[in-house]
Amino acid sequence: ISAIIIISILFLFIIYRRFRRNTGWQKMNQRKLLARAIIFLIVGLWLLKLGISHPINLISDILGILIGASLAYYGFRKTTFEKRQEDWYFRPNIWIGSAVTLLFFMRLIYRIYYLATLEDLSKLQEQANGMQNIEYAVGNSWGAGLILIMFAYYATYYLIIVLKDSKLSK
């Protein structure tokens, strides 16, 4: 029970931080933004690598990446920039970033609920034995595509913001 409480508190903290990043002004710090972009890119590439073995997974992954990158470009176009004293700040569009994050969390909650309500423990053991299969990690062939929307969105968005910061700093 204590593990569930700790995980729940951690999960709520992550949601809170993500909400703050989607709604408030953020200082443009190239190193932090680039580090975030690289982390999202690495995890996204890892998920893509897992799904390459199946054509349906690959199609959903590519669609997820294209949708995420398109949303990132659109979100960047709706981002507000402001110079305060010597530093530049940006405020992401609350609706786009929140929708992408909500999609990810809803998919994650669904997957946790699905695993928690398995009636037959042999099904759980069967899935655990096939952990290298992408279907275990995300649930079905379209699950990875849904998750990749978020990773593509944030990796692309942060890279675009870094490029914008380079132009603004000149």
C-alpha positions, 0 to 999 in steps of 0.5 A: 500500500505504501508503494501505491501512495508513493507512486501516486504522490510522484504521479501527481507531482509530475502532473503539477510540474507539467501543468506549470510548464504548460501555463506559465512563463519560462525563462529561455535557457538553451541548455535546459531546453536542449537537455529536455529535447534530447531526453524526449528524443532518446525515449521516442527513438527507443519506442520507435525502435521497439515498434519497427518489427511490426508494420502496423506498429511502424505505421502508428509510430510514424503517424504519431511522430508526424502528428506530434511534430505538426502540433509542435510547429503549430504550438510554436506559432502560438507561443508568446515571447517576452523580453524581461530586462536582459532575458527572454521568456516564453509562454507555451500555448496552454491548450496544445501542450495540455492536450498532448500531455493529457493524451499521454496521461490518459493512455498511461492511466488506461494501461495501468487500469488494464493491467490492474484488472486482469482477471487471470494472473496467467495473462499477466505472466504471459505479458511479463514474459513477452516484455520485449514486445512493444505490445506489452509496453504500450498495450496495442499497436496504436498505443505506441503511436499515441505515446509518440505524439507526446515525445515527438511534440516535446522534442520538436517544440523544445528544439524549435524554441532553442533555435528561436532563442539563438535568433533572439539572443543575437 
